[in-house]
Amino acid sequence: MTSLGNKSRSENAARFCALWLLPPLFAVCAAVQAGPREQAKRIHDRLAGVPAMSDSNGATTPVLDQMATEISAGRPLNAAFIAMDDNAFYNVTLKNFVTPWTNEEQTVFAPLNDYTATVIGMVRDDLPFNTVLSADLLYVGNSNLGLPAYSTSDNAHYEAMENSGVDLKTGLVPVTQSSVTGLPSSATAGVLTSRAAAQAFLVAGTNRAMFRFTLLNHLCTDLEQIKDNTRPSDRIRQDVSRSPGGDSRIFLNSCSGCHSGMDPMIQAFAYYDYDETAQSMLYTPGSVRPKYLQNSDNFKYGYITPDDHWDNYWRHGPNRSLGWSGTLTGHGSGAKALGEELENSDAFASCQVTKVFKTVCLRDPGDAADRNQVTAMTVSFKAGNYRLKQVFAESAVYCMGQ
């Protein structure tokens, strides 16, 4: 009898599976012996989230045949793009991918809204994703769908779109945000000035939530991870006590590490607010919102916000590692300029790629090979004009099995 050691790797795997017939070992076997059709199925399932459509008799899957042909010819990326032609990529995968960014609970169980729709539209149309935080852009439902008009005071337009099962692959159209919201183009900042973002992150409070959740959603970092006590505290507002609980060491060793960098940057939103009564975003150019000046007695010598000029103190010190763009100055006025600062950082690019990898591969990057792949895709993402659809394709091919 020929020993297993004398067989090829695939023959050994096949005999091993046949001998033991255990479900976990079948999974190992499939991973070793995955052919073009199996790889095509995995790519399709991961990107569309649904099986490939069969013919009218349910007997064959022409989409998988076409994808398998591309894989066999050494063109697996083409196969991934075929999978993304399925409307479920937009209606399911992308919607679930984006929706948690639009609410503080970070739940996927939230209605379709202008933030989510705009990201889906940008991915569909291969728009440079490093404009998502600054563009004068919004995606709405096509006028021929019979939907309620887009409104700055409710979400009825998008809820009707979702409730009626509108195909997001074909039903979304781009418009300038300024044309439907009344904001000046200079005051638009992509999804940051969408109604959904305002309702979630500009409501009440101090507007610091907008900054924190933008870091979480678009730079994959939280304030605790990047707090830096070496930055000047001259721009920390009056509402932050310098002796919380009567102990100034708490401020010096903890509070200032976040506020010294955050407060100078979130000043960009000094003219923005959310009116809970009108259920819409407010923009008052030249007039700082009262929330920036509240609780002034907490520390009356603190910073009094005069306008929407912002500065990025984190361009120096340890947070230089976030990779700020050398083509930008690190300061400016208003939300649009701040969005440009954030979306052109290395951390932004790496974050988008890492999130896509996790969505498609169903895991965080876990070993050196995974991390090297994320690095390579980040380079490709930036060099390829920030096309997020390309990142989905590259992730799917990496995780399609051998």
N, C-alpha and C positions, 0 to 999 in steps of 0.2 A: 504493500500500500504506500503510495506516495505521501510523504510527510507534508504537513501544512507549510513548513519552512521552505519547501521547494516550489511552492505555488506563487503566482503573482499576488500583489497586495489585494487586488479586487477579487481574485479567486478565493483567497484566504477569508476575506470578509464574507463572501457569499456562503462558503462552507460553514463558517462560524454561525451565521444566522440560521442556516438550514438545520444545524445540529441542535441548537438550543431553543429556537422559536419563542424567544421572550420579547414582549413588546418593546422594552427599553433598548434591546439589542437591534431590533428592527430599525429603530431611529438611527442608531449608529451606522447600521448597514446602508440605510438610505442616504446618510450624509456622505458616506464614502463613495457610493455608486451613483450619485445623482447625475443623470444625463441631461441633455439640453431641455427635454420636455419637463422634467422635474424641476429644473432650475427656472424655467419659464413660469411654471405654476407658482413657485415660491415668490418670484419677483411680482407676479400679478397679485397674489394674495396680500403681499406686504404693502404694495402701493395703492391698490384699489380697495383693499379690505373686503372684497367679495370674490367669489370664484369667477373665472372667465365665462362669458356667455357661451352656451352651446347652440347648435343649430336648431331648427324648428322641431326636429325629432329628438333632440337631447342626446344625440349619438356622438357628435364630435364637437370639438372646441377649436374652430378655425383661428381664433386669436392666439391660442397657445401654439398651434401649428406654425403660425407666422412668427411668433416670438422664438420658438425653438429653432426655426430656420436661421434667424439672425444670430442666435447664440452659437449654433454650429458653424456659422461662417465667421466667427470671431468678432461679432458686432453686438455684444450684450447690451451696450448702452441703447442701441436702437430698440432692442426688446423692451427695455424699461420705458422708453418713451411711448411705445405701443400700449403698454399697460396703463400709462397715464392718460391715454385717450378715453378710457372708461370714465363716464361721468361720476362714478362713485369716488374717484380720486378727489374731486372737488366737493361733492355733496357730503362725503363721509370723512375721508382721511384728512383733508385740509381743514374742514370745519372743526373737527375734533382737535386738530393740531393747534389751531389759533384761538378758539373760544376761551380757554383758561387764561389767556393774556388779558381778557377784557373785563375781568371782575376780581375783586379782592379775595374772594373765596377760592379763586383759581380752579373753578369747577368747569367741566365740559358741559354740564347740564344748564346751559343758559341759552336764551333765544338768540337767533341770528341777529346781528346788528351791523351798524356801519363800519365798525372797526374790523370785525371778522370778514365781512364782505370785501372790504378794501384789500386786505391781505390776500384773500383768495384770488381776487381779480388781478393783482400784481403778479402773483405766481403764474396764473394762467397766461398772461400776456408777456411773460418774460421781461418785466420791467426791472430796472436795477433796484435791488432790494435795499441798497444803502441810501434810498430816498424815502423809505417808509416812515421816517420820523420827521420829515421836513417838506414833503411834496404838497402842492396845492392840488390834491387828488382825493376823490371819493368814488366808490363804486355803488351804483344803485341798480334797481331792477329796470329792465327795458320798458319803455313807455307803452309797448304793445301788449303788456301782460295784464293790464287792467288793475294795477295795484293802487292803493292810496298813495298820494304824493309824498315824497320825502319831507319830513318835518323835523325841525330842530327841537320840538317840544314833546315828541313821542316816538316810539319805535314801531308804529303800526305798519309802516312800509315794509320792513324786514320780517315782521311777524306774519304778515299776510303772504309774503314770498315763501316763507318756510311752511306755513299751514297749507298752502295750495300746492306744495311739492314742486316749486320752480326749480328747474335744473340750473345749478349755479355755473355749470360749464358754459352754458349758452345764454343764460338770462341776465347776467351782470354786464353793465356798460359803465365806462369811466366818464366822470364829469369833473370839472374843477370844483374843489370844495368851496371856494369863495362864491361860486355862482349859485349855490343852493343853501349856504349857511349865512350869508351876509357878512362873513369875515373878510377883511381886506386880504388879498393874496399874501401880503407880507406877514400876516398874522397866522396863516395856516401852517400846521406842522404835522402833516400826514395823519397817522392814526392818533397822535397825541392830542389833536384838536377835534377828533371825532366826538359825536354826542356820547357814545358809549364810554369812551375814556373819561370825558368830563363827568358823567354821572357816577362813575366808579371812583375816580381818583381826585377830582376837584371839589367834590361835595363837602361842605362844612370844613372842619379841620384847618389846616395851615398850608395846603398844597404840597406838603412834603411827601404825601402818599404818591403823588404823581411821579416824583423823582425815584422813590424807593421801588415802585412797581415797574418803572421803566428799566431800572437796573436789573431787576429780577428777570423780566421778560425778554430783554434785548441785549444784556451783557452777561446774563447768567451769574450774577453775583448779588449778594445782599450787603447792606451797609456794614454789618458786623465783620464781614470778611475783608473789607477794605478800609476800615477806620484807621486814621492816621493822626496821632497826637502831635506830630511835628509841624503841622500846618498852622499858619496864623489864625487866631480866633476873632479877628477884627470884624468879620461880616456876620457873626452869629447874632440873630435877632434878640430883641428884648424879652421875648416870651420864654426863653431858655434860662432857667435859674443857674446862677454860677455857684450856688451852694445848696444843691438838692438835699433835703433832709438835714440842712445845717452843716453839711460836710463838703467843702470845696474840692476835696480830693476826688470825689465822684465825678464832678464836672471835668477836672483836669485829666483824669485817667480814663474816662469813659465817654461822657457826653460830647466833649469837644472833638473827639476822634472822628465822629460822624458829622456833626454840625459844621465843623470848620470847612469841610469840603462841600457838603450838601447845600448849606444856606446860600453861599455865593452863586451856586448854579441854579437852584430853584427860583432865584430872583427873576429868572426868565419868564416865569408865569405870574408875575406881580399884577398884571392887568386881567387875569383870567379867574373865573369863578363859576360855580354852578348854582343856579337859582332853583331851589327845591319846589317853590310854588309854581313857577312857570315851567319847570321840568326841562330847562334848557341852559346851555352854556352862556355865560356873560363875558363880554370883552369890553373893557373900558380904557381905551388907549389914553395914556397920559395921566391916568388916575389909579393909584395903587389901591388894590382891594383892601378893605378893613381888616381881613384876617391876617394880613402881613404886619399889622400894627397893634394887634390885640395883646392883652396881658403885658402891657408895657411896664407895669410895676414889678414884674418878676426880676428884672434887672434893668433899671432905667438908663444905665450907661451903655446898654447894648446897642446893636446896629439898628438904625431906623431906615427902612427901605424907602428910597426916594423915587425909584423908577424900575425899569425891567432890564437894566444892564447886568450881565452875569460874567463871572470869571471862573475858570477852571483851575483851582489851586492844586488839583491832583496831577497836573502836568509836571510837577516837581515832587520829590520824595518817592516813597515806595510804590505809589500808584501810577508811576510812569509805566509800570509793567502792563497796564491796560492798553498800551500801544496807541497813544493819541496821534492823529495825523499831523505830519510835519507841514502839510500845505495849508493848515488852518492856524489861526492865531491863539486859540484858547480863550477867547473872550468875544463878547458881542451883546446884542440886545434882542430880547424876545425869544419865543419858543422855537421858531424856525431855525435860528442860528444855533441854539442849544441842541436841537435834534441833529443837525449836521455834525456837530462835535461828537455826539455819541455814536451815530451810525457809521462814522468813518474811522472808528477805533478798531484795533485788532481784536479787542474783546468782543465787539459786536459781531464781527465776521465769524470768529470761532464759536460764539454762542449759537448762531443760527445753524451752523454745520453740526454741532453737537446735538442740538435738539432734533434735527432731521435724522441723524444717525440713530438716536434712541427710538424715534417713532418707527423707522423702517426696520431696524434690526432687533427691536423689542428688548433692548438692553442698553445700559450705559457702556461707553468704551471701557473695556475691562482689562486689556493687556497691552503689551508694547505694540503688537500688530494693529490693534484697534486704534490706539493713540496715534500711531504713524499714519493710519488711513485718514483720521480726522484732520491731522495737520496737512496732509496732501490735498484733501478736499477743500480745506480753508484757503490754501494757496490758489487752487483752481477756481474757487468761488470768487475770489477777489480779482484774479486775472481775467475771468470770464464775464466781467461786468455785473457781478453779483446776481447771477441767475439762480434762484433758489430751486427751480425745477431740475436743473442740472445736478444739484446736490442730492435731491431725492433719487435721481437715476443712478448716480455713482454709489450711493449707500445701498440701494437695492442690489446692484451688481456685486458689491463686496460681500453681501450677506446671502447670496443666492445658493451657496453650497457648492461643493466640488464634485 
